[in-house]
Amino acid sequence: MNNFKGIDMSSELIIFKKDTDAVGTNRGFIYQYLKTLIQWLNNYTSGSDNVIYCEVEDDIKQIDKSNSKIQWTQIKCYSSVFNLGHRDIIKSLHNFFVLFVSYDKYDGTFCFETNSKISSRDTLLKKWVNSQPLKTTDRELLGKLIVKIQETLRETVRETKTALSKDVATQISKLEGVKPKSSVTKKRNLQLIKNLKSDLGSIVELSEQLLEKINDIELMSEFISKINWTFDNVESTNSVYELKFKAIQLLKQLNPKLSYEIYFNRLISEIFFKSTEENIEDRYLDNELLEEIFNETETQIKENIDKEFLEKFEGIEAILNTEFGNVNTKLTSIELKIDSIVETAAGYNDIPLIDLPLVEPKEVEKIITKEPEKQSKLVAKIKLINIKDSYQEENLINLATELRCRYLIFLQKLKFENLYLKYDQLKILESKVKYLCTKTVINNDGTDAEVFNPTQFWNTFQEDLKLLLKDSKMRNKVDIDEDIVFAQMYQMAAECHLRWHKGELI
């Protein structure tokens, strides 16, 4: 394997990097894998020794070892338009900047690639893209961009600092509120508190360092000049076809006699395998690996094709190829255009009822098997509600399990289908539920155990969630089914944000 020795993101600054690493199902992952495949084949065709890393620090990290160069690429497949205020562009700029200052000894470039197009209302981004590569002599445009990007980055750094500090402070407060029974536990807790306070100081210090760099005009000018934008202006429903066609053409150029469909399946499967490797050092694609695959026997190729992944891939193509799919494509296109208008307009979001679809029992079982510790926490917490009827207790466990799993599967489905208006509404509600859960548990911890009734609290808390849902509906003009807010509650319990009893789990 080709390692790029000496390059490692600062362990301190990594905490300020927002989460763009996405293993498994992610937004437009097929589009992303196709882009990765094309880059891999282009490297091989051109004789480039660049090494591609999948889902490392960004969607694609490409290293040119001989010239000490790194290129990070963020890839998005959307039907809505982009502007400099779009959440994904803001997140990408933040991460690009953290990578830029972390790898200050290397020549880094940052790419944002999408099938979509620029919003007609964002003249600044349009000028930036049309002026690529940006020259330092274009002082007026560069000056406007510096002001805009500085403003964006200051806000994201402060938000990150606040969120991290709040999280650490909560942990400190929780430990300080515990009265250990043994001297060993007391000593351990004191050390943990000391470490957390040190972390808190580091967060403040690092945020100030980042803000200082953001205020450096010369540094910002250099950073902005290293960003490249690619807006393909292709409908999301056509983008997969176009990229697949391009990848197959590259395979044909390599060898006209090649069984290109089989090798396409093999290579796209390899990218899927690499993207889901636990060890990030194993997520690489290089010419040597490509040669190994080209030299595999037919039996080896078939063994190394992920059929389940390809079924999802081919399933999308099948839907788009049918008349039913064509109708759905048009409807989805209309829906997403409406979503785009809603996002930029001052009006309210008026969408149909969002409710949980039914799923097969085996899909529920997959979620439970994947994260057994979360399911165990949920079951243990329900048992501590002290429901007297064991049959009713079992029914509640089954209901809670099914609801939370259906919710997680539904979120994945919305991401997979790029239905981000609905997805965002659910995540907004989820954040409110999470806050309510956390606040309620803190309040309950201050209640005397003698007067606390877990069964009564469980019933009361559900009414609180209904009120939260009603308020959300009135404020956001979005109709979300009650099952979803209860599913979120049970998911919070599985994730430790909520318990219906007093004290920790035994």
Secondary structure, DSSP 8 states (H G I E B T S, - for coil): ----TT----TTGGGGS------SS-TTHHHHHHHHHHHHHHHHHHT---EEEETSSSSEEEEEGGGTEEEEEEEE--SS-B-TTSHHHHHHHHHHHHHHHHTTTSEEEEEEEESS-B-TT-HHHHHHHHT-S--TT-HHHHHHHHHHHHHHHHHHHHHHHHHHHHHHHHHHHHHHT---SSHHHHHHHHHHHHHHHHHHHHHHHHHHHHHHHHT-HHHHHHHHHTEEEEE----HHHHHHHHHHHHHHHHHHH-TTS-HHHHHHHHHHHHHHHHT-SSGGG-EE-HHHHHHHHT--HHHHHHTS-HHHHHHHHHHHHHHHSHHHHHHHHHHHHHHHHHHHHHHSSS---EEEE------HHHHHHHHHH-HHHHHHHHHHHHTT--S-HHHHHHHHHHHHHHHHHHHHHHHHHHHTT-HHHHHHHHHHHHHHHHHHHHHHHHHHTS-TTT--HHHHHHHHHHHHHHHHHHHHHHH-EEE-HHHHHHHHHHHHHTTS--SSSS---
